[in-house]
Amino acid sequence: MNLNFNTYNLSESKDENNNYLRYYFISEGKESIIKIIDYQYVQEYEQHNIYNLAFGNYDAEKDIVVDDANSNNGDVYPVFNTVLLSITAFFEIFPNDKIIVQGSDGTQDFLEKCKENCIKNCKDNKCRKFNQRLKIYKGYVDKNYDILIKEYKFYGGFRDEFQNSYLEDYVKNKEYFSMVVEKI
């Protein structure tokens, strides 16, 4: 990903067993908010390690990602661009591994909580907020697909009626439960 636009400086930390790789930065908008991009090892798949990309505010006391917070800090583009920059940095360290992206708002728990407090008046039982975070990444990939596929291979994740997960070659503008990316 060639990112020639506004990003924040990243600080990196990882464990010696390659179970995680973390990037920290400060979102400078209405407030200064410490953000974390956390790549956690999930499993091996087809002889490649898969890492989950988690992103959100950093809770230093608990040393965790708060991935369900909406900061509304007025700097959405530099923040998003910084997350994209971290993907490039990740593949410099783990060139043969894969990243899975799933939004924290793409679970059944999220749907149930959202219905309790919904102010959007969603129709046909389709929550407009459901998988909204993944849709942001998908929108970027769809818009820049022809450029990105020169360096990356994308897969779309979907579930069957029994909630089993499957991957297929990525199809632009198709709905997915998750996305997987690898450097080629």
C-alpha positions as CSV (number, residue, x, y, z in Angstrom):
1,M,0.0,0.0,0.0
2,N,1.6,3.2,-1.1
3,L,0.3,5.7,1.5
4,N,1.2,9.2,0.4
5,F,-1.1,11.0,2.8
6,N,-1.5,12.1,6.3
7,T,-0.7,9.5,9.0
8,Y,0.4,9.4,12.6
9,N,3.8,8.1,13.8
10,L,3.7,4.5,15.0
11,S,5.4,3.0,18.0
12,E,5.9,-0.8,17.7
13,S,6.0,-3.6,20.3
14,K,5.9,-7.3,19.8
15,D,6.5,-10.4,21.9
16,E,9.5,-12.7,21.2
17,N,7.2,-15.7,20.4
18,N,5.4,-13.7,17.6
19,N,2.0,-14.1,19.3
20,Y,1.3,-10.4,18.8
21,L,2.5,-7.3,17.1
22,R,1.2,-3.9,18.4
23,Y,1.4,-0.4,17.0
24,Y,0.5,2.6,19.1
25,F,-0.2,6.2,18.1
26,I,-1.8,9.3,19.4
27,S,-5.0,10.5,17.6
28,E,-4.8,14.3,17.7
29,G,-8.2,15.8,17.2
30,K,-10.5,17.4,19.7
31,E,-8.5,15.4,22.3
32,S,-5.3,13.4,22.4
33,I,-6.3,9.7,22.4
34,I,-3.9,6.8,22.5
35,K,-4.9,4.3,19.8
36,I,-3.7,0.7,19.4
37,I,-3.5,-1.5,16.4
38,D,-3.1,-5.1,17.8
39,Y,-2.2,-8.0,15.5
40,Q,-2.9,-11.1,17.6
41,Y,-2.0,-14.6,16.4
42,V,-5.1,-16.7,15.8
43,Q,-4.1,-19.9,14.2
44,E,-2.2,-21.6,11.4
45,Y,-4.0,-21.9,8.1
46,E,-2.4,-23.6,5.0
47,Q,1.1,-23.3,6.6
48,H,0.7,-19.6,7.2
49,N,0.1,-17.9,10.6
50,I,-3.1,-15.8,10.7
51,Y,-3.2,-12.6,12.8
52,N,-6.4,-10.8,13.7
53,L,-6.3,-7.0,13.3
54,A,-7.9,-5.3,16.3
55,F,-8.1,-1.6,16.5
56,G,-9.4,1.0,18.9
57,N,-8.6,3.1,21.9
58,Y,-5.9,1.8,24.2
59,D,-6.8,1.1,27.8
60,A,-3.4,1.3,29.5
61,E,-4.6,0.1,32.9
62,K,-5.9,-3.2,31.4
63,D,-3.5,-3.3,28.5
64,I,-6.3,-4.0,26.0
65,V,-7.9,-2.6,22.8
66,V,-11.3,-0.9,23.4
67,D,-12.6,-1.8,19.9
68,D,-16.2,-0.8,20.5
69,A,-15.6,2.9,21.2
70,N,-16.4,5.7,18.8
71,S,-14.0,8.5,19.5
72,N,-15.4,11.0,17.0
73,N,-12.2,12.9,17.4
74,G,-12.3,14.8,14.1
75,D,-9.4,13.0,12.5
76,V,-10.9,9.9,10.9
77,Y,-8.8,10.0,7.7
78,P,-5.4,10.3,9.5
79,V,-6.5,7.5,11.8
80,F,-7.7,5.2,9.0
81,N,-4.6,5.9,7.0
82,T,-2.4,5.0,10.0
83,V,-4.2,1.7,10.4
84,L,-3.5,1.0,6.7
85,L,0.1,2.0,7.2
86,S,0.4,-0.6,10.0
87,I,-0.7,-3.3,7.5
88,T,2.3,-2.4,5.3
89,A,4.6,-2.5,8.4
90,F,3.1,-5.8,9.5
91,F,4.0,-7.5,6.2
92,E,7.6,-6.1,6.5
93,I,7.9,-8.2,9.7
94,F,5.7,-11.2,8.7
95,P,5.8,-11.3,4.9
96,N,4.5,-14.9,4.7
97,D,1.6,-14.5,7.1
98,K,-2.0,-13.4,6.7
99,I,-4.2,-10.8,8.4
100,I,-7.9,-11.3,9.1
101,V,-10.2,-8.3,9.6
102,Q,-13.5,-8.7,11.4
103,G,-15.4,-5.8,12.9
104,S,-16.3,-5.8,16.6
105,D,-19.8,-4.8,15.3
106,G,-20.2,-8.0,13.2
107,T,-21.3,-10.4,15.9
108,Q,-24.7,-11.7,17.1
109,D,-24.0,-10.0,20.5
110,F,-23.6,-6.7,18.8
111,L,-26.9,-7.1,17.0
112,E,-28.8,-8.0,20.2
113,K,-27.3,-5.0,22.1
114,C,-28.0,-2.7,19.2
115,K,-31.6,-3.7,18.9
116,E,-32.1,-2.8,22.6
117,N,-30.9,0.8,22.1
118,C,-31.5,1.4,18.4
119,I,-32.2,5.0,17.3
120,K,-31.8,4.3,13.6
121,N,-35.2,2.7,13.1
122,C,-33.7,-0.1,10.9
123,K,-36.1,-1.9,8.6
124,D,-36.5,-5.6,7.7
125,N,-34.4,-6.5,10.8
126,K,-31.3,-5.3,9.0
127,C,-29.2,-3.3,11.4
128,R,-27.4,-0.4,9.6
129,K,-24.6,-0.5,12.1
130,F,-24.0,-4.2,11.7
131,N,-20.5,-4.9,10.3
132,Q,-20.1,-1.1,9.7
133,R,-16.4,-1.3,10.6
134,L,-15.6,-4.1,8.1
135,K,-17.5,-2.1,5.5
136,I,-15.0,0.7,5.9
137,Y,-12.1,-1.6,5.1
138,K,-14.1,-3.2,2.3
139,G,-14.9,0.2,0.8
140,Y,-11.2,1.0,0.7
141,V,-10.4,-2.3,-0.9
142,D,-13.2,-2.1,-3.4
143,K,-12.2,1.4,-4.4
144,N,-8.5,0.6,-4.8
145,Y,-8.7,-3.0,-5.7
146,D,-6.9,-2.8,-9.1
147,I,-3.9,-1.1,-7.5
148,L,-3.9,-3.3,-4.3
149,I,-3.9,-6.7,-6.1
150,K,-0.5,-5.9,-7.5
151,E,0.9,-6.4,-4.0
152,Y,-1.8,-8.2,-2.0
153,K,-4.2,-11.1,-2.3
154,F,-7.7,-10.8,-0.7
155,Y,-10.2,-13.3,0.4
156,G,-13.7,-12.8,1.6
157,G,-15.0,-14.7,4.6
158,F,-18.6,-15.9,4.9
159,R,-20.7,-18.2,7.1
160,D,-23.2,-20.8,6.2
161,E,-26.5,-21.4,7.9
162,F,-24.7,-23.5,10.6
163,Q,-22.2,-20.6,11.3
164,N,-19.3,-22.4,9.7
165,S,-16.7,-20.0,8.2
166,Y,-15.3,-20.3,4.7
167,L,-13.0,-18.2,2.5
168,E,-13.3,-17.5,-1.2
169,D,-11.3,-15.3,-3.5
170,Y,-12.4,-11.7,-2.9
171,V,-15.2,-10.4,-5.1
172,K,-15.6,-6.6,-5.2
173,N,-18.8,-5.2,-3.7
174,K,-19.9,-8.5,-2.2
175,E,-20.9,-8.7,1.4
176,Y,-18.6,-10.6,3.7
177,F,-18.3,-11.5,7.3
178,S,-14.6,-11.0,7.3
179,M,-11.6,-10.3,5.0
180,V,-8.2,-12.0,4.8
181,V,-5.2,-10.3,3.2
182,E,-1.8,-11.6,2.4
183,K,1.3,-10.1,0.7
184,I,2.1,-11.6,-2.7
